[in-house]
């Protein structure tokens, strides 16, 4: 399997994990953002175990103590996703910061909520440009760069988050998304409540598939 084929396979697995988490939210099994983030991390943790896209994957969940997690107010993020790949032809290690919100397609942030989200985005962006917002909705999860959110006056967050979860994870695994300065070791210095480490290793074929659609 080529690198491109592997990234698509991994993105589809991640997208399915997100869909399961959002289904639980839609069915009323979870309501709070923090709890929903925990469900999402758990689904991704379970999904990335074993063989996917020709590679062997495993995950690690890192939780900071409540005292450290309170630093979210300073950092602005409530989740770190770190991805690493180790193959003879491709290696990387990088991370992203995530702030999660719950806004349905027909809902709008209040002025106060909007100001708070912008402040959170700006705090994340002081640490890394690779910062994102996840919008949990009962139909699906959407995402956007924190840069876009921080610079927008719009209150309809769902429509600002123009990437699907599949697109986000595709770019994360493919490499346009992610900060190599957020290493696995540095996560300990970023007291974000939850960090998910996803690692893939193995052998990829020499050739690569041409980039076509994002489906």
C-alpha positions as CSV (number, residue, x, y, z in Angstrom):
1,X,0.0,0.0,0.0
2,X,1.3,3.5,-0.9
3,X,1.5,6.4,1.5
4,X,-1.5,8.1,-0.1
5,X,-3.6,4.9,0.2
6,X,-2.5,4.5,3.8
7,X,-3.5,8.1,4.7
8,X,-7.0,7.6,3.1
9,X,-7.5,4.3,5.0
10,X,-6.4,5.9,8.3
11,X,-8.6,8.9,7.7
12,X,-11.7,6.7,7.0
13,X,-11.0,4.8,10.2
14,X,-10.8,8.1,12.2
15,X,-13.9,9.4,10.5
16,X,-15.9,6.3,11.5
17,X,-14.7,6.7,15.1
18,X,-15.9,10.3,15.1
19,X,-19.3,9.2,13.7
20,X,-19.7,6.7,16.5
21,X,-19.0,9.4,19.1
22,X,-21.4,11.9,17.5
23,X,-24.1,9.1,17.3
24,X,-23.8,8.6,21.0
25,X,-24.2,12.4,21.5
26,X,-27.2,12.4,19.2
27,X,-28.8,9.6,21.1
28,X,-28.4,11.5,24.4
29,X,-25.7,9.3,25.8
30,X,-23.5,12.3,26.6
31,X,-24.0,16.0,26.8
32,X,-21.1,18.0,28.1
33,X,-18.2,19.0,25.8
34,X,-15.6,17.5,28.2
35,X,-17.4,14.2,28.3
36,X,-18.0,14.1,24.6
37,X,-14.3,14.8,24.0
38,X,-13.6,11.8,26.3
39,X,-16.0,9.6,24.2
40,X,-14.3,10.8,21.0
41,X,-10.8,10.0,22.3
42,X,-12.0,6.6,23.5
43,X,-13.5,5.8,20.1
44,X,-10.2,6.9,18.3
45,X,-8.2,4.9,20.8
46,X,-10.2,1.8,20.1
47,X,-10.1,2.3,16.3
48,X,-6.4,2.7,16.0
49,X,-5.3,-0.7,17.3
50,X,-3.9,-3.3,14.9
51,X,-3.5,-3.2,11.1
52,X,-4.8,-0.2,9.1
53,X,-3.6,0.7,5.6
54,X,-0.8,-1.8,5.7
55,X,0.7,-0.4,8.9
56,X,0.5,-1.4,12.6
57,X,-1.1,1.2,14.8
58,X,-1.3,1.8,18.5
59,X,-2.4,4.6,20.7
60,X,-1.7,6.1,24.1
61,X,-4.0,8.4,26.1
62,X,-2.4,10.9,28.4
63,X,-4.6,12.6,31.0
64,X,-3.3,15.5,33.2
65,X,-4.4,16.0,36.8
66,X,-7.2,18.4,37.4
67,X,-4.8,21.0,38.8
68,X,-2.8,20.9,35.6
69,X,-5.8,20.7,33.4
70,X,-7.0,24.0,34.8
71,X,-4.2,25.5,32.7
72,X,-6.6,25.1,29.8
73,X,-7.7,28.7,30.6
74,X,-4.1,29.8,29.8
75,X,-3.5,27.4,26.9
76,X,-6.9,27.6,25.3
77,X,-7.0,23.9,24.3
78,X,-8.8,20.9,25.8
79,X,-7.2,18.2,23.5
80,X,-3.9,17.4,21.9
81,X,-3.7,14.9,19.1
82,X,-0.2,13.7,18.4
83,X,0.5,11.5,15.3
84,X,3.8,9.8,14.5
85,X,4.7,7.5,11.6
86,X,7.7,5.3,11.3
87,X,8.4,3.5,8.0
88,X,11.5,3.0,5.9
89,X,10.3,5.7,3.4
90,X,8.3,8.1,5.5
91,X,8.8,9.4,9.1
92,X,7.1,12.2,11.0
93,X,6.1,13.2,14.5
94,X,3.7,16.2,15.0
95,X,0.8,17.5,17.0
96,X,-2.2,19.8,16.9
97,X,-4.1,21.6,19.6
98,X,-7.9,21.4,19.7
99,X,-10.7,23.4,21.4
100,X,-14.1,21.8,21.2
101,X,-17.5,23.4,21.2
102,X,-21.1,22.1,20.7
103,X,-23.0,24.2,18.2
104,X,-25.7,22.8,15.9
105,X,-26.1,24.0,12.2
106,X,-29.0,26.3,13.0
107,X,-27.6,27.6,16.2
108,X,-25.4,30.7,16.9
109,X,-22.9,31.5,19.5
110,X,-23.8,34.3,21.9
111,X,-21.7,37.4,21.9
112,X,-20.1,36.2,25.1
113,X,-19.4,32.7,23.8
114,X,-18.0,34.1,20.6
115,X,-15.6,36.4,22.5
116,X,-14.5,33.5,24.8
117,X,-13.9,31.2,21.8
118,X,-11.8,33.9,20.0
119,X,-9.7,34.3,23.2
120,X,-9.2,30.5,23.4
121,X,-8.1,30.4,19.8
122,X,-5.7,33.2,20.2
123,X,-4.1,31.5,23.3
124,X,-3.7,28.3,21.3
125,X,-2.2,30.3,18.4
126,X,0.5,31.8,20.7
127,X,1.7,28.2,21.2
128,X,1.4,26.9,17.6
129,X,-0.3,27.9,14.3
130,X,-1.5,24.2,14.1
131,X,-4.6,24.8,16.3
132,X,-8.1,23.8,15.4
133,X,-11.7,24.0,16.6
134,X,-13.9,20.9,16.7
135,X,-17.7,21.6,16.5
136,X,-19.6,18.7,17.9
137,X,-23.1,18.5,16.3
138,X,-25.6,15.8,16.5
139,X,-25.3,15.0,12.8
140,X,-21.5,15.2,12.4
141,X,-18.4,16.9,13.7
142,X,-17.0,19.8,11.7
143,X,-13.6,21.5,12.1
144,X,-11.8,24.7,11.3
145,X,-8.4,26.3,11.9
146,X,-8.2,28.4,14.9
147,X,-6.8,31.1,12.7
148,X,-10.0,31.4,10.7
149,X,-12.2,31.4,13.8
150,X,-10.1,34.0,15.6
151,X,-10.4,36.3,12.6
152,X,-14.1,35.9,12.0
153,X,-17.1,37.9,13.4
154,X,-19.6,35.3,12.4
155,X,-21.5,33.5,15.1
156,X,-22.6,30.5,13.1
157,X,-19.7,28.3,14.1
158,X,-20.9,25.1,12.4
159,X,-20.8,26.8,9.0
160,X,-17.4,28.4,9.7
161,X,-16.1,24.9,10.3
162,X,-16.0,23.9,6.7
163,X,-13.8,20.7,7.0
164,X,-15.5,17.3,7.6
165,X,-13.8,15.1,10.2
166,X,-12.6,12.9,7.3
167,X,-10.9,15.9,5.6
168,X,-9.2,17.0,8.9
169,X,-7.7,13.5,9.6
170,X,-6.7,13.0,6.0
171,X,-4.6,16.2,6.1
172,X,-3.3,15.3,9.5
173,X,-2.1,11.9,8.3
174,X,-1.0,13.1,4.9
175,X,1.1,15.9,6.5
176,X,-0.2,19.4,5.6
177,X,-1.6,19.6,9.1
178,X,0.5,19.3,12.3
179,X,3.4,21.0,14.2
180,X,6.6,19.0,14.4
181,X,7.5,21.1,17.5
182,X,4.7,19.4,19.4
183,X,6.6,16.2,20.1
184,X,5.5,13.3,22.1
185,X,7.8,14.5,24.9
186,X,6.6,18.1,24.8
187,X,3.0,17.0,25.5
188,X,4.0,16.7,29.2
189,X,4.8,20.4,29.1
190,X,1.4,21.3,27.6
191,X,-1.0,20.7,30.5
192,X,-4.0,20.2,28.2
193,X,-6.6,17.9,29.9
194,X,-6.3,15.0,27.4
195,X,-3.7,14.0,24.8
196,X,-4.1,11.2,22.3
197,X,-1.0,9.8,20.7
198,X,-1.5,7.8,17.5
199,X,1.5,5.9,16.1
200,X,1.8,3.9,12.9
201,X,4.8,1.8,11.8
202,X,5.6,-0.7,9.1
203,X,6.4,-0.9,5.4
204,X,4.8,1.2,2.6
205,X,5.3,0.5,-1.1
206,X,7.7,2.7,-3.0
207,X,5.2,4.1,-5.5
208,X,2.6,6.7,-4.6
209,X,-1.0,7.1,-5.9
210,X,-1.8,10.4,-7.6
211,X,-3.8,12.8,-5.5
212,X,-7.4,12.9,-6.8
213,X,-10.5,13.4,-4.8
214,X,-10.8,13.8,-1.0
215,X,-13.4,11.0,-0.7
